[in-house]
Amino acid sequence: MSMKIQILGAGKMGSFFADVLSFTHEVAIFDPNPEKLRFTYNCIRMSNPEEIKDFQPEILINAATVQYTIEAFNQTLPFVPESCIISDIASVKTGLKAFYEKTGRPYVSTHPMFGPTFANLGNLSSENAIIISESSHLGKVFFRDLYNTLKLNIFEYTFDEHDETIAYSLSIPFSSTLVFASVMKHQEAPGTTFKKHMDIARGLLSEDDYLLTEILFNPLTPKQLEQIRKELANLLKIIEAKDSQAMKEFLNEIRNKLK
């Protein structure tokens, strides 16, 4: 069934969702910077929030960068029908549960756990998405159908469970990559593994500084980093002692975790 969908933010993810949804729905995309709307197609372009009132959306997808998610809601909600389901796709949910409850509107919060930097947008079957369980039923149905269409693997978590998952699945690789990049020296003839790590580091550092900061400032992150520090100290001890048996046991333990 075709619906009227309003997207906030014409960045990478906003443009991606506009492109995907415009094939089966009537889509409008709002961004206060008209230049960002130049490369959006098959949708209504808006740079004034008052234009949303005439569009009368049934679902609003807030794809503004995480720093401006709540600000984008505050700017546009006065022009959005009360019956419209409002939603976000933010990777950091800090403050959103309280915000949604305060509005009294139907809402759905999700987190597509991929980004244009690394993911193959033509094949997302190996990628995941989280739908927040406290969301309204109709909102969850809409995004479950959308994510199934994209062949994403879907998980349903509470807001708290989401934050715990992000602390583990993002904070650890983000921190590890940042530490690698911080001690890296330029290589004239880099090996394959080094080049792969460098590509990951460059991709990560192309992300918004606020996003990286908020993910790393998750209250659950220090516990994960303490585990890294513990294992790094263990590895250093094995290397300094040149303990081949301990190294073999260490590597086998890791291999078992990767199964």
Steps between C-alpha positions, in 0.01 A plus 500: 500500500642835395554753778612861530846495658693803620877470542704748702860545385648450153826347616624151411230305684218744429573487128528121514159461666343753261631304203382162636154619608420718198436193284188402697407809703452874461814645656599850603843591637577806711841655558562861607801504265357506143837396354467158663176443308669523159563128473164374623265361237142381461387686811371838614779728620447738791728751670232677707339298783162667437478309169456180702156621614364491146650155435317342798734201552384172654852400607794728578853355491756714676833435325676812630848439640494376860607841633187661355239222531292660776557849360362385162192360674443826688535701179250297300245340736283816517422438131443124527151348555444354847412165343832479314736229628833666578823303489877514515781281368764632740785278614506684833165501685600728788199710605268366230282279723419794728446726200251263337307450822478876545352556153222246555513414129521152347866425431744237385872499564733281293869466429611372158846376598671578174619814330594608148866514604545123530181319400422370153166676455415271212516194726415548867423135581796480737408824680278548808232736625355556847139597567428639847232290669334793682398645161140512376367189326431661162841666499671167566299334223605769250872472575493121525351486151756753373798322653374164375485650151864605541578142617639626831519273804258653752527501879260653752653654812390742769670842515726371781586178317583705190749714693663188645532345154650817354756518782617154397462500121616857427707622795748211482578519125493881504745514791726233352511679165576836659786352705643332189484826304655698786821290498511433125802610297500553124608187311674516162403141422202413724377143526143392428394490867645846565319644197169349613541650845587835344186492283289433809672783690449749218135401468442533873669840517284625214200471732365796695711581809189541713375153403832338590511688829144409601552132422825491698342697787236229546501430878564132425810564286760516783417142601570382145825699479614352830464155342718612206763631740496170691547289187767735362695471825472121476624501141791729589600268783501198264706686238756629750544148643513347150269231639407291195261274688312795652482664156357182349236483773421869456452461121288185539277676753443782250428255218235332713332835562490567126319176418 
